[in-house]
């Protein structure tokens, strides 16, 4: 077998390119010099964040737009440690990220020494977090370890993996054979069994009142288009979870709000629930919200899920369609045909009117004062954000305001719905914007909706967006507080403790870092300011912040009356006391 002499970095980059990796998210460090040198030489983009956790958040944002495995690298010691929180988030969100961490002088493992500056192994820490963690000390093991990492990241429920490599490998070369195809070391994407598809079709045909419930898995499998087609053919109500926004446009007549009264009635009346891309996790109270209680004994549930181990974990399932979501939806579409056999849902029009009236009442009943309510910010911003924009939402109470008052029109929506990681938004938006760049040079717009508390965690990565000419527009709900914590403190102890901030001029910070900063204080000026931010960002290829000071007192209560079902999370005993 013919072999070629290659360095550590050359061979690793060749494997990553074969796997479809296009970007490496990593700060510069000598411990990864050979990787970064050959990444640039072989056409991979290297994006250096200001904080290592952002590297993984960026990788997650890029994955959300492409469905491809991404790569993040951390420098020895503190650099790797900074990756851990984001690695936990990737694990909770089931995002496949290959994380590399350099290690210096592994020989100290055998010595009795204290104070090993930058030398300590973090492999045990990542083993607790990641699906797979391995040590790479011999260059001859590189292919085996990296191939296994990709196999593990994509098998079953996807997730992050960690490879700790000896920094000395940067100085070594070896003779390598030609690379095998990835199909030789991992299973191909699987459709569902044909018999199960036929069973699902019969159940759907027999159902009197079916509904569709979409989760984040629809987007992560890049199956939004197929899901929308199936929904149109079934002609039934469609609900989306907190993370499933974007699977189905909220402007469509079939869409009902999941945490709304009309959506609750649809669930209660349903005799068949087709669940796609969600296992009904904690944010759905494991499928045992009060809305599910009615008629639950007679309700059938079909679950589309790629991992058989996840079936029936949170609630009983009548039929599981095990396979890659986009492939399973394609199978169902073929079996269902043009949808002529499915009648219009008898109650859908009534529920849709009720849902629209419910939303209007929420908007009309927002408190009026001299200070701007966050709900009004979302309503006005929605008027100016381009319909095709990728919507990225950071964690915190601002997420609930966008859920209630910011109508999603685009198929692209990114949020850490399983973990709600505060501060992830900046990195997610950067990764999404990098992936959204077109060959023509015109980027698909990306809008980050964030509170000031969340943005403050990683605001310096705004400079990363400036450096890489990324026209992200940040709509900033600036209430000078950690809003969710404010609500909890006021409800339970009657005053806040260390959850409010001093005033900060975020618009000036944006300008100081080379971007665009706009500050707006009046409701009637918000839409124009957001529109101007998108115009300037696109023209200058620079990110923008639209800072909108809002009423801190709005945080004393949750933004929507039915959020108690989400806030309870513990079961009917807690819900009864909310």
C-alpha positions as CSV (number, residue, x, y, z in Angstrom):
1,X,0.0,0.0,0.0
2,X,1.3,3.4,-1.0
3,X,2.0,5.7,1.9
4,X,2.7,9.5,2.0
5,X,4.8,11.3,4.5
6,X,2.6,13.9,6.3
7,X,2.9,16.0,9.4
8,X,0.4,15.8,12.3
9,X,-1.5,18.9,11.1
10,X,-1.5,17.8,7.4
11,X,-3.1,14.5,8.2
12,X,-5.6,15.9,10.6
13,X,-6.8,18.6,8.3
14,X,-7.1,16.1,5.4
15,X,-9.5,14.0,7.6
16,X,-11.5,17.0,8.7
17,X,-11.9,18.2,5.0
18,X,-13.0,14.7,4.0
19,X,-15.7,14.9,6.8
20,X,-17.0,18.2,5.4
21,X,-15.4,20.6,8.0
22,X,-15.1,24.1,6.6
23,X,-14.2,26.2,9.6
24,X,-12.0,25.6,12.7
25,X,-13.0,27.7,15.7
26,X,-9.9,28.3,17.7
27,X,-7.7,30.9,19.2
28,X,-4.0,30.9,18.2
29,X,-1.5,29.0,20.2
30,X,1.7,27.2,19.5
31,X,0.1,24.0,20.8
32,X,-2.0,23.9,17.7
33,X,0.4,25.6,15.2
34,X,0.6,22.7,12.8
35,X,-3.2,22.3,12.7
36,X,-3.8,26.0,12.0
37,X,-1.0,26.3,9.4
38,X,-2.3,23.4,7.4
39,X,-5.9,24.5,7.8
40,X,-5.1,27.7,6.1
41,X,-3.0,26.0,3.5
42,X,-5.8,23.6,2.6
43,X,-8.6,26.2,2.4
44,X,-10.2,25.9,5.8
45,X,-11.2,29.1,7.6
46,X,-9.8,29.6,11.1
47,X,-12.0,31.8,13.4
48,X,-10.5,32.9,16.6
49,X,-12.9,33.9,19.4
50,X,-12.1,36.1,22.3
51,X,-13.2,33.4,24.7
52,X,-12.8,29.6,24.3
53,X,-16.4,28.8,25.2
54,X,-17.5,31.0,22.2
55,X,-15.5,28.6,19.9
56,X,-18.0,25.8,20.7
57,X,-21.0,28.2,20.6
58,X,-19.8,29.3,17.1
59,X,-19.5,25.7,16.1
60,X,-23.0,25.0,17.3
61,X,-24.4,28.0,15.3
62,X,-22.6,26.8,12.2
63,X,-23.9,23.3,12.7
64,X,-27.5,24.6,13.1
65,X,-27.3,26.1,9.5
66,X,-25.5,23.1,7.9
67,X,-26.1,19.9,9.8
68,X,-22.4,19.2,9.6
69,X,-20.0,18.2,12.4
70,X,-17.9,21.2,13.5
71,X,-14.5,21.6,15.2
72,X,-13.3,23.6,18.2
73,X,-9.8,23.7,19.7
74,X,-8.6,24.9,23.1
75,X,-5.1,25.8,24.3
76,X,-3.6,23.9,27.2
77,X,-4.9,24.3,30.8
78,X,-7.2,27.3,31.2
79,X,-8.0,27.3,27.5
80,X,-9.5,23.8,27.7
81,X,-11.2,24.6,31.0
82,X,-13.0,27.5,29.3
83,X,-14.4,25.0,26.8
84,X,-16.2,22.9,29.4
85,X,-19.3,25.0,30.0
86,X,-20.0,25.2,26.2
87,X,-19.2,21.4,25.9
88,X,-21.9,20.8,28.5
89,X,-24.3,22.9,26.4
90,X,-23.5,21.0,23.2
91,X,-24.1,17.7,25.1
92,X,-27.5,18.9,26.4
93,X,-28.5,20.2,23.0
94,X,-27.2,17.0,21.2
95,X,-24.9,18.9,18.9
96,X,-21.9,17.0,17.3
97,X,-18.8,19.0,17.9
98,X,-15.3,17.6,17.8
99,X,-13.3,19.3,20.6
100,X,-9.5,19.2,20.6
101,X,-7.4,20.1,23.6
102,X,-3.6,20.3,23.6
103,X,-1.6,18.8,26.4
104,X,1.9,19.7,27.3
105,X,4.5,17.3,28.7
106,X,2.4,14.2,29.5
107,X,5.4,12.8,31.2
108,X,4.5,14.7,34.4
109,X,1.7,12.3,34.9
110,X,4.2,9.8,36.2
111,X,5.9,12.3,38.5
112,X,5.0,13.3,42.0
113,X,4.8,17.1,41.6
114,X,2.5,19.9,42.6
115,X,1.8,23.1,40.7
116,X,1.9,21.7,37.2
117,X,1.3,25.0,35.3
118,X,-0.6,24.3,32.1
119,X,0.2,20.7,32.3
120,X,-2.7,19.1,34.0
121,X,-4.9,16.8,32.0
122,X,-8.6,17.7,31.7
123,X,-9.5,14.4,30.1
124,X,-11.4,13.2,33.2
125,X,-13.5,16.4,33.2
126,X,-14.5,16.0,29.5
127,X,-15.2,12.3,30.0
128,X,-18.0,13.4,32.4
129,X,-19.5,15.7,29.8
130,X,-18.9,14.3,26.3
131,X,-20.2,11.2,24.5
132,X,-16.6,10.1,24.0
133,X,-13.2,11.2,25.2
134,X,-9.8,9.9,24.1
135,X,-6.1,10.6,24.5
136,X,-3.9,10.9,21.4
137,X,-0.2,10.5,22.2
138,X,1.0,8.5,19.2
139,X,0.9,9.9,15.7
140,X,0.2,6.4,14.4
141,X,-3.1,6.4,16.3
142,X,-4.4,9.7,14.8
143,X,-6.6,8.1,12.1
144,X,-8.2,5.6,14.5
145,X,-8.9,8.2,17.2
146,X,-10.3,10.9,14.9
147,X,-12.4,8.4,13.0
148,X,-13.9,7.1,16.2
149,X,-14.6,10.6,17.4
150,X,-16.7,11.4,14.3
151,X,-18.4,8.0,14.6
152,X,-19.3,8.7,18.2
153,X,-20.4,12.3,17.6
154,X,-22.9,11.2,15.0
155,X,-24.1,7.8,16.3
156,X,-27.4,7.4,18.3
157,X,-28.2,10.8,19.9
158,X,-25.5,13.2,18.5
159,X,-23.2,15.0,20.9
160,X,-19.8,16.5,21.5
161,X,-16.6,14.4,21.7
162,X,-13.2,15.3,23.1
163,X,-9.7,14.5,21.9
164,X,-6.7,15.4,24.1
165,X,-3.6,15.4,22.1
166,X,0.1,15.7,23.0
167,X,1.3,19.1,21.8
168,X,4.6,17.5,20.8
169,X,2.8,16.0,17.9
170,X,3.1,19.4,16.2
171,X,6.7,18.5,15.6
172,X,6.2,15.0,14.1
173,X,5.5,13.4,10.8
174,X,4.7,9.9,9.8
175,X,3.9,7.8,6.7
176,X,0.1,7.5,6.2
177,X,-2.0,5.4,3.8
178,X,-4.8,6.9,1.6
179,X,-7.8,8.0,3.6
180,X,-10.7,5.6,3.8
181,X,-14.2,6.9,3.1
182,X,-16.2,7.9,6.2
183,X,-18.8,5.3,5.2
184,X,-16.2,2.6,6.1
185,X,-16.1,3.6,9.8
186,X,-19.6,4.6,10.6
187,X,-23.2,3.6,9.8
188,X,-25.0,5.5,7.0
189,X,-28.1,7.6,7.7
190,X,-31.0,5.2,8.2
191,X,-34.6,5.6,7.1
192,X,-37.4,4.0,9.2
193,X,-38.6,0.5,8.4
194,X,-41.2,0.4,5.6
195,X,-43.7,-1.5,7.8
196,X,-43.6,1.2,10.5
197,X,-44.2,3.9,7.8
198,X,-47.3,2.0,6.7
199,X,-48.5,1.7,10.3
200,X,-48.0,5.5,10.8
201,X,-50.0,6.2,7.6
202,X,-52.9,4.0,8.8
203,X,-53.0,5.7,12.2
204,X,-53.0,9.1,10.6
205,X,-55.8,8.2,8.2
206,X,-57.9,6.8,11.1
207,X,-57.3,9.8,13.4
208,X,-60.2,12.1,13.9
209,X,-58.2,15.0,15.4
210,X,-54.4,14.6,14.8
211,X,-51.9,17.3,15.6
212,X,-48.2,17.8,14.7
213,X,-45.7,18.8,17.3
214,X,-42.2,19.9,16.1
215,X,-39.1,20.2,18.1
216,X,-35.5,21.4,17.5
217,X,-34.6,18.2,15.8
218,X,-36.5,19.2,12.7
219,X,-34.1,22.1,12.1
220,X,-31.0,20.2,13.2
221,X,-31.7,17.5,10.6
222,X,-32.3,20.4,8.0
223,X,-35.8,19.0,7.5
224,X,-37.9,22.2,7.7
225,X,-39.1,22.0,4.1
226,X,-40.2,18.4,4.3
227,X,-42.0,19.1,7.6
228,X,-43.9,22.0,6.2
229,X,-45.0,19.9,3.2
230,X,-46.2,17.1,5.5
231,X,-48.1,19.5,7.6
232,X,-49.8,21.0,4.5
233,X,-50.9,17.5,3.4
234,X,-52.2,16.5,6.8
235,X,-54.1,19.8,7.2
236,X,-54.0,19.6,10.9
237,X,-52.9,22.0,13.7
238,X,-49.1,22.4,14.1
239,X,-47.4,23.3,17.3
240,X,-43.7,24.0,17.9
241,X,-41.7,23.7,21.1
242,X,-39.5,26.5,22.4
243,X,-36.6,25.1,20.4
244,X,-38.7,24.0,17.4
245,X,-39.6,27.6,16.2
246,X,-38.8,27.8,12.6
247,X,-39.9,24.3,11.8
248,X,-43.2,25.8,10.7
249,X,-43.8,29.5,10.0
250,X,-45.9,31.2,12.7
251,X,-47.7,33.2,10.0
252,X,-49.3,30.0,8.6
253,X,-53.0,29.3,9.3
254,X,-52.2,25.8,10.8
255,X,-49.8,27.1,13.5
256,X,-50.9,27.4,17.1
257,X,-48.9,28.6,20.1
258,X,-47.7,25.6,22.2
259,X,-48.0,27.5,25.5
260,X,-51.3,29.1,24.6
261,X,-54.9,28.5,25.4
262,X,-55.8,27.6,21.8
263,X,-52.8,25.3,21.5
264,X,-53.8,23.7,24.8
265,X,-57.3,23.0,23.5
266,X,-55.8,21.4,20.4
267,X,-53.7,19.1,22.5
268,X,-56.5,18.2,24.8
269,X,-58.8,17.4,21.8
270,X,-56.2,15.4,19.9
271,X,-56.6,11.7,19.4
272,X,-53.3,11.4,17.7
273,X,-50.1,13.3,18.3
274,X,-47.3,13.1,15.7
275,X,-44.1,14.2,17.5
276,X,-41.1,15.1,15.3
277,X,-37.7,16.1,16.5
278,X,-38.4,16.2,20.3
279,X,-38.6,13.6,23.0
280,X,-40.9,15.9,25.1
281,X,-38.2,17.0,27.6
282,X,-38.4,19.0,30.7
283,X,-39.5,22.2,29.0
284,X,-42.6,20.2,28.0
285,X,-42.9,18.7,31.4
286,X,-42.1,15.4,29.8
287,X,-45.4,15.5,27.9
288,X,-47.4,15.7,31.1
289,X,-48.4,19.4,31.0
290,X,-52.0,20.0,32.1
291,X,-53.0,20.3,28.4
292,X,-51.9,16.7,27.8
293,X,-54.0,15.4,30.7
294,X,-57.4,15.5,29.0
295,X,-58.1,12.4,27.1
296,X,-54.6,11.1,27.5
297,X,-55.6,7.5,28.0
298,X,-57.1,7.3,24.5
299,X,-54.5,9.5,22.7
300,X,-52.0,7.8,20.4
301,X,-48.5,9.1,20.0
302,X,-46.2,8.6,17.0
303,X,-42.6,9.6,17.6
304,X,-40.0,10.3,14.9
305,X,-36.6,9.9,16.5
306,X,-33.1,8.9,15.2
307,X,-32.1,7.2,18.4
308,X,-34.0,4.1,19.6
309,X,-32.6,4.6,23.1
310,X,-34.6,7.8,23.5
311,X,-38.0,6.2,22.7
312,X,-40.5,6.1,25.5
313,X,-38.1,7.7,28.0
314,X,-40.3,10.7,29.0
315,X,-43.7,9.2,28.2
316,X,-45.2,6.1,26.5
317,X,-45.1,5.9,22.8
318,X,-47.5,4.0,20.6
319,X,-45.4,3.9,17.4
320,X,-41.7,4.9,17.0
321,X,-40.3,5.7,13.5
322,X,-36.6,5.2,14.1
323,X,-34.5,6.9,11.5
324,X,-32.9,10.1,10.4
325,X,-35.6,12.8,10.6
326,X,-35.3,14.2,7.1
327,X,-35.3,10.7,5.6
328,X,-38.4,9.6,7.7
329,X,-40.3,12.7,6.7
330,X,-39.5,12.0,3.0
331,X,-40.8,8.4,3.5
332,X,-44.1,9.7,5.0
333,X,-44.5,12.3,2.3
334,X,-44.2,9.5,-0.4
335,X,-46.7,7.3,1.5
336,X,-49.2,10.1,2.3
337,X,-49.2,11.2,-1.3
338,X,-50.8,14.5,-2.3
339,X,-52.8,14.6,0.9
340,X,-56.2,14.4,-0.8
341,X,-57.4,11.7,1.6
342,X,-57.0,14.0,4.6
343,X,-59.9,16.3,5.4
344,X,-59.5,19.8,6.8
345,X,-59.4,19.7,10.6
346,X,-62.8,20.6,11.9
347,X,-61.7,22.8,14.7
348,X,-58.6,24.4,13.2
349,X,-60.1,27.6,11.9
350,X,-61.8,28.3,15.2
351,X,-58.6,27.6,17.2
352,X,-56.5,29.8,14.9
353,X,-58.9,32.7,15.3
354,X,-58.8,32.1,19.1
355,X,-55.0,32.0,19.0
356,X,-54.8,35.3,17.1
357,X,-57.2,36.9,19.5
358,X,-55.2,35.6,22.4
359,X,-52.0,37.0,21.0
360,X,-53.7,40.4,20.3
361,X,-55.0,40.5,23.8
362,X,-51.5,39.9,25.2
363,X,-50.2,42.8,23.1
364,X,-53.0,45.1,23.8
365,X,-52.8,44.5,27.6
366,X,-49.1,45.1,27.9
367,X,-48.6,47.7,30.7
368,X,-48.3,51.3,29.5
369,X,-45.9,53.6,31.3
370,X,-43.2,56.2,30.6
371,X,-40.8,53.3,30.3
372,X,-40.8,50.9,27.3
373,X,-42.1,47.4,27.9
374,X,-39.9,44.5,26.4
375,X,-43.0,43.2,24.7
376,X,-43.4,46.4,22.7
377,X,-39.7,46.1,21.7
378,X,-40.3,42.7,20.2
379,X,-43.5,43.8,18.4
380,X,-41.7,46.8,16.8
381,X,-38.5,45.0,16.0
382,X,-40.4,42.3,14.2
383,X,-41.7,44.9,11.7
384,X,-38.1,45.6,10.6
385,X,-36.3,42.3,10.8
386,X,-36.1,40.8,7.3
387,X,-38.5,37.8,6.8
388,X,-35.6,35.6,5.6
389,X,-33.4,36.4,8.6
390,X,-31.9,33.7,10.8
391,X,-33.2,34.3,14.3
392,X,-30.8,33.6,17.1
393,X,-32.1,33.9,20.7
394,X,-29.9,34.0,23.8
395,X,-31.0,32.6,27.2
396,X,-32.9,34.4,29.9
397,X,-36.3,36.2,30.2
398,X,-35.8,37.9,26.9
399,X,-36.3,34.5,25.3
400,X,-39.9,34.4,26.6
401,X,-40.6,37.9,25.4
402,X,-39.5,36.9,21.9
403,X,-41.6,33.7,22.2
404,X,-44.7,35.7,23.0
405,X,-44.3,38.8,20.9
406,X,-41.8,38.2,18.0
407,X,-43.5,36.2,15.2
408,X,-41.1,33.8,13.6
409,X,-41.4,33.8,9.8
410,X,-38.0,32.3,8.7
411,X,-37.2,28.6,8.7
412,X,-34.0,29.3,10.6
413,X,-34.2,29.6,14.4
414,X,-31.4,28.9,16.9
415,X,-31.8,28.7,20.6
416,X,-30.3,26.4,23.3
417,X,-33.8,25.2,24.3
418,X,-32.7,22.2,26.4
419,X,-30.1,24.1,28.5
420,X,-30.9,27.8,28.0
421,X,-27.3,28.8,28.3
422,X,-27.0,32.5,29.1
423,X,-24.3,34.1,26.9
424,X,-24.4,31.6,24.1
425,X,-26.1,33.9,21.7
426,X,-23.1,35.9,20.4
427,X,-21.2,32.8,19.5
428,X,-24.3,31.1,18.0
429,X,-24.9,34.2,15.8
430,X,-21.3,34.3,14.6
431,X,-21.4,30.7,13.6
432,X,-24.7,31.1,11.9
433,X,-23.6,34.2,10.0
434,X,-20.4,32.4,8.8
435,X,-22.5,29.6,7.5
436,X,-25.1,31.9,5.9
437,X,-22.5,33.7,3.7
438,X,-23.3,33.1,0.1
439,X,-21.0,32.6,-2.9
440,X,-22.3,35.9,-4.3
441,X,-21.0,37.7,-1.2
442,X,-24.4,38.7,0.0
443,X,-25.0,37.1,3.4
444,X,-28.4,35.9,4.6
445,X,-29.2,38.3,7.5
446,X,-28.8,37.1,11.1
447,X,-30.6,38.7,14.0
448,X,-29.6,38.0,17.6
449,X,-32.2,38.8,20.2
450,X,-30.6,39.2,23.6
451,X,-31.0,40.7,27.0
452,X,-28.2,42.8,28.4
453,X,-27.4,40.2,31.1
454,X,-26.9,37.5,28.4
455,X,-24.9,39.7,26.1
456,X,-22.6,40.7,28.8
457,X,-21.1,37.2,29.2
458,X,-19.4,37.2,25.8
459,X,-19.8,40.8,24.5
460,X,-16.2,41.0,23.5
461,X,-16.8,38.5,20.7
462,X,-18.6,41.4,19.0
463,X,-15.1,42.3,18.1
464,X,-14.7,38.8,16.5
465,X,-17.7,39.6,14.3
466,X,-16.1,42.9,13.4
467,X,-12.8,41.3,12.6
468,X,-14.5,38.7,10.3
469,X,-16.8,41.2,8.6
470,X,-20.0,39.6,9.8
471,X,-23.2,41.8,9.5
472,X,-25.0,40.5,12.5
473,X,-27.7,42.7,14.0
474,X,-28.3,42.5,17.7
475,X,-31.6,43.6,19.1
476,X,-30.8,44.3,22.7
477,X,-33.4,44.3,25.5
478,X,-31.6,46.5,28.0
479,X,-33.5,46.3,31.3
480,X,-30.3,46.5,33.4
481,X,-31.1,43.2,35.1
482,X,-31.1,39.4,35.0
483,X,-34.9,39.4,34.2
484,X,-35.7,35.8,35.1
485,X,-33.9,36.1,38.4
486,X,-35.6,39.4,39.1
487,X,-39.0,37.7,38.6
488,X,-38.1,34.9,40.9
489,X,-36.6,37.2,43.6
490,X,-39.7,39.5,43.6
491,X,-42.1,36.5,43.8
492,X,-40.3,34.6,46.6
493,X,-38.4,37.1,48.7
494,X,-40.0,40.5,47.8
495,X,-36.8,42.2,46.6
496,X,-33.8,41.6,44.3
497,X,-30.4,40.5,45.4
498,X,-27.5,41.2,43.0
499,X,-29.5,40.8,39.8
500,X,-29.5,44.4,38.6
501,X,-26.8,46.3,36.8
502,X,-25.5,49.9,36.3
503,X,-26.4,51.6,33.0
504,X,-24.1,50.7,30.2
505,X,-23.8,52.4,26.8
506,X,-23.7,49.2,24.6
507,X,-24.2,51.3,21.4
508,X,-21.0,53.2,22.2
509,X,-19.2,49.9,23.0
510,X,-20.2,48.6,19.5
511,X,-18.8,51.7,17.9
512,X,-15.6,51.5,20.0
513,X,-15.0,48.0,18.7
514,X,-15.4,49.0,15.1
515,X,-19.1,48.1,14.6
516,X,-22.4,50.0,14.4
517,X,-24.2,51.2,17.5
518,X,-27.7,52.7,17.6
519,X,-29.6,53.6,20.8
520,X,-33.4,54.0,20.8
521,X,-35.6,55.1,23.7
522,X,-39.0,55.6,22.1
523,X,-41.3,52.8,20.8
524,X,-42.1,54.7,17.6
525,X,-38.4,54.8,16.7
526,X,-37.6,51.1,17.1
527,X,-38.6,49.7,13.7
528,X,-36.7,52.5,11.8
529,X,-33.6,51.9,13.9
530,X,-33.6,48.2,13.4
531,X,-34.1,48.7,9.6
532,X,-31.2,51.1,9.5
533,X,-29.0,48.7,11.5
534,X,-29.6,45.9,8.9
535,X,-29.0,48.4,6.0
536,X,-25.7,49.7,7.5
537,X,-24.6,46.2,8.6
538,X,-25.1,44.9,5.0
539,X,-23.4,47.9,3.4
540,X,-20.4,48.0,5.7
541,X,-20.1,44.2,6.5
542,X,-20.0,45.1,10.2
543,X,-22.1,43.9,13.1
544,X,-24.6,46.3,14.8
545,X,-26.2,46.7,18.2
546,X,-29.6,48.3,18.5
547,X,-29.8,49.1,22.2
548,X,-33.3,49.7,23.6
549,X,-33.6,50.6,27.3
550,X,-36.7,48.8,28.7
551,X,-38.8,48.8,31.9
552,X,-37.0,46.8,34.6
553,X,-40.2,46.5,36.5
554,X,-41.6,44.3,33.7
555,X,-39.5,41.5,35.0
556,X,-41.5,41.3,38.2
557,X,-43.9,39.0,36.4
558,X,-43.5,36.5,33.5
559,X,-44.4,38.0,30.2
560,X,-47.2,35.6,29.3
561,X,-49.9,34.3,31.6
562,X,-49.6,30.7,30.6
563,X,-45.9,30.4,31.1
564,X,-46.6,29.0,34.5
565,X,-46.9,25.6,32.8
566,X,-43.3,26.0,31.7
567,X,-42.1,27.6,34.9
568,X,-43.4,24.7,37.0
569,X,-41.4,22.0,35.4
570,X,-42.0,19.6,38.3
571,X,-45.4,18.2,37.7
572,X,-49.1,18.8,38.6
573,X,-48.3,19.2,42.3
574,X,-46.2,22.3,41.6
575,X,-48.4,23.6,38.8
576,X,-51.3,23.6,41.3
577,X,-49.4,26.1,43.5
578,X,-48.3,28.5,40.8
